Amino acid sequence: MQNAVTFETELKQLIRDVPDFPEAGILFRDITPLLADGDAFRRVIDTMAEPFAEADFVVSIESRGFILGAPIAYRLGCGLVPVRKSGRLPAETVAEAYSLEYGADSVEIHRDALESGAKILIVDDLLATGGTVRAAINLTDQLGAELLGVSVMIELAALDGRSHLPGVEVHSLITY
């Protein structure tokens, strides 16, 4: 009997580690080799979307979250709402500041992006400290949306991002 290779193991083999990027001491998980593998990319999208079939909108976080969020919204047959870095959305916005692994930033969403009660799935490529996802949740809460959960490709468990998301269903494919 052969050893079964798990889906997570297959995906990890397609992710490149880049030390000291974007600054010294950070180990960057580069997903571009995985994205270049059509079969793996399709399976990632299908798996990330599957638990959230009832979503009305995918709320996708800039920038790599856009790469995953758009095809997940397509797969679910729902709308896509971007959460962007400050100053990049053209209409009236609401903003939220957050801390991340190597600094601080803020994100915005259009004030009219979601109606109260809209069922949403938040998508990003990575859950690290939880700051960016927490900011996106806070923004969508301000708009009255109903959070179904969060779906990420990679979770950096040692940074304990889940602890900043109590009561939130977090679906991750790969854990480091």
C-alpha positions in Angstrom: 0.0 0.0 0.0 1.4 3.4 -1.0 1.5 6.4 1.4 -1.3 8.8 0.5 -0.1 12.3 -0.1 -2.6 14.8 1.4 -3.9 17.7 -0.4 -2.2 20.0 2.1 1.2 18.3 1.4 0.7 18.6 -2.4 0.0 22.4 -2.0 3.0 22.9 0.3 5.2 21.4 -2.4 4.0 24.2 -4.7 4.7 27.0 -2.3 8.1 28.7 -2.4 9.8 30.0 0.8 11.5 33.3 0.4 13.6 34.3 3.4 13.9 38.0 4.4 11.1 39.3 2.3 9.7 41.9 2.5 12.2 42.7 5.2 14.8 40.8 7.3 13.5 38.1 9.5 10.3 37.5 7.6 9.8 34.1 5.8 7.5 34.9 2.9 5.3 32.1 1.5 5.2 32.7 -2.2 2.1 31.2 -3.8 2.9 32.1 -7.4 4.2 28.6 -8.3 0.9 27.1 -6.9 -1.1 29.6 -9.0 0.8 28.5 -12.1 -0.4 25.0 -11.6 -3.9 25.0 -13.2 -5.1 21.8 -11.5 -3.9 22.8 -8.0 -5.3 26.3 -8.4 -8.7 25.0 -9.4 -8.8 22.6 -6.5 -7.8 25.4 -4.1 -10.7 27.6 -5.3 -13.2 24.7 -5.1 -12.1 23.7 -1.6 -12.0 27.3 -0.3 -15.5 27.9 -1.6 -17.2 24.7 -0.7 -18.3 25.4 2.9 -19.8 28.8 2.0 -22.3 28.0 -0.7 -24.9 30.3 0.8 -22.8 33.5 0.5 -24.3 36.5 -1.2 -20.9 38.2 -1.5 -17.2 37.4 -1.3 -15.3 40.2 0.5 -11.8 39.9 -0.8 -8.8 41.6 0.8 -6.1 43.4 -1.2 -4.0 42.2 -2.9 -3.4 38.4 -3.1 -6.9 37.9 -1.6 -8.2 39.3 -4.9 -6.5 36.5 -6.8 -8.5 34.0 -4.8 -11.6 36.0 -4.1 -12.7 36.6 -7.7 -12.7 33.0 -8.8 -14.4 31.9 -5.5 -17.1 34.5 -6.1 -17.5 33.1 -9.6 -17.6 29.6 -8.3 -20.3 30.5 -5.8 -22.2 32.6 -8.3 -22.2 35.6 -6.0 -20.9 39.2 -6.0 -17.4 40.3 -5.2 -16.6 43.3 -2.9 -13.0 44.5 -2.5 -11.4 45.6 0.7 -8.5 47.9 -0.3 -5.7 49.8 1.2 -6.6 53.4 2.1 -7.0 55.9 -0.8 -7.6 53.3 -3.5 -11.5 53.2 -3.7 -13.1 56.1 -5.6 -16.4 56.5 -3.7 -17.3 57.2 -0.1 -15.6 54.6 2.2 -15.4 53.4 5.8 -11.9 52.7 7.1 -10.3 50.5 9.7 -6.7 50.5 11.0 -4.9 47.3 11.9 -1.5 45.8 12.9 0.3 43.2 10.9 3.3 41.0 11.3 5.8 43.7 10.3 4.0 47.1 10.7 0.6 48.8 10.6 -1.8 49.8 7.9 -5.5 50.5 7.2 -8.1 49.2 4.8 -11.3 50.6 3.4 -14.6 49.4 1.9 -17.2 51.4 -0.1 -19.8 52.5 2.3 -22.5 51.3 -0.1 -20.9 47.9 -0.9 -23.1 45.7 1.2 -26.7 45.9 2.3 -27.6 45.1 5.9 -28.1 41.3 6.3 -26.0 40.3 3.3 -24.3 37.0 3.9 -20.6 37.3 3.3 -17.5 35.2 3.1 -14.2 37.0 3.7 -11.3 35.7 1.6 -7.6 36.3 1.8 -4.5 34.3 0.9 -3.0 34.2 4.4 -4.0 34.4 8.1 -1.0 35.5 10.1 -1.6 37.8 13.2 -5.3 38.2 12.2 -5.1 42.0 11.9 -6.1 42.3 8.3 -9.0 39.8 8.6 -10.1 41.4 11.9 -10.2 44.8 10.1 -12.2 43.4 7.2 -14.7 41.9 9.7 -15.0 45.2 11.5 -15.7 47.0 8.3 -18.4 44.6 7.2 -19.9 44.7 10.7 -20.2 48.5 10.3 -22.2 47.8 7.1 -24.5 45.3 8.8 -23.4 42.2 6.9 -23.7 38.7 8.3 -20.4 36.9 8.4 -20.6 33.3 7.3 -16.8 32.7 7.8 -13.3 33.3 6.6 -11.5 31.3 4.0 -7.7 31.5 3.6 -5.2 29.4 1.7 -2.5 29.6 4.3 -2.6 29.9 8.1 0.6 30.7 10.1 -0.4 29.0 13.3 2.5 30.2 15.4 1.3 33.8 14.9 -2.1 32.8 16.5 -4.3 34.9 14.2 -7.4 32.8 15.2 -7.2 34.2 18.7 -8.2 37.6 17.3 -11.3 36.1 15.6 -13.3 34.5 18.4 -16.5 32.9 17.2 -15.5 33.1 13.6 -15.5 30.0 11.4 -12.0 30.0 9.8 -11.4 27.6 7.0 -7.7 27.2 6.0 -6.1 24.7 3.6 -2.5 24.9 4.7 -1.0 25.3 8.1 2.5 26.2 8.9 
